[in-house]
Amino acid sequence: MSEQNAVDMEELWTIRTERFRERFLIGLQNQLPQSYEDEQQLFAMLEARKGEIKGQILDGNTYMVIHDNGSKMTVGLMVNQLEEVPEGMVSLIVPDEEYVVFSFEEKYICSFWQFFCERHNRAKYELDAVKARFETFNDSLQPNGITEIYYPKL
């Protein structure tokens, strides 16, 4: 039995709505789709090069942003402004948006994305699949097996 059939995501997550002000990120980018190993390599490369990023806002988060209509993924750190982008890195602006924040056990990440691949599920929660959506990585979430995904509202 597949994970999707085995779980009811709506029973497993908690939801809240948050408004985030515009955020400036600097980091590394890959085209999607990519493998889990490629994703982990991107995080490792950012960790190795984070000292090159000037003007970091130390909010404790690393951001993984899916953007450009789901065709790109950027892993980055928040900065005060987009002045100096180190060679081989990219800048990204995450706009002022209202987000639906889904919090759940990390082991259900595949079921989460399968659930929201279906248009009627996105419509039910009034989510905008075209705009950038992101996940935060920090010391209070992943070490405890928790994922939080920020999905923009329509």
PEJO-V682539 format. One record per pair of residues at least 4 apart in sequence whose C-alpha atoms are under 6 Angstrom apart, sorted by the first residue. I is the first residue (numbers start at 1). J is the second residue. Records with the same first field share a line. If there is no record, write none. Layout:
I->J, J
This chain:
4->111
13->103, 104
14->102, 103
15->101, 102
16->100, 101
17->99, 100, 101
18->98, 99
19->97, 98
20->96, 97
21->96
22->94, 95, 96
23->93, 94
24->78, 79, 93
25->76, 77, 78, 79, 91, 92
26->76, 77, 90, 91
27->75, 76, 89, 90
28->74, 75, 89, 90
29->73, 74
30->72, 73
31->71, 72
32->71, 72
46->50
55->79, 80
56->78, 79
57->78, 79
60->138
61->136, 137, 138
62->76, 77, 136, 137
63->75, 76, 135, 136
64->74, 75, 134, 135
65->73, 74, 133, 134
66->70, 72, 73, 132, 133
67->72, 132
68->72
69->130
98->152, 153
99->150, 151, 152, 153
100->150, 151
101->149, 150
102->148, 149
103->147, 148
104->146, 147
105->145, 146
106->145, 146, 147
111->115
116->121, 122
122->126, 127
126->153, 154
127->152, 153, 154
128->152, 153, 154
133->150, 151
134->149, 150
135->148, 149
141->146
142->146
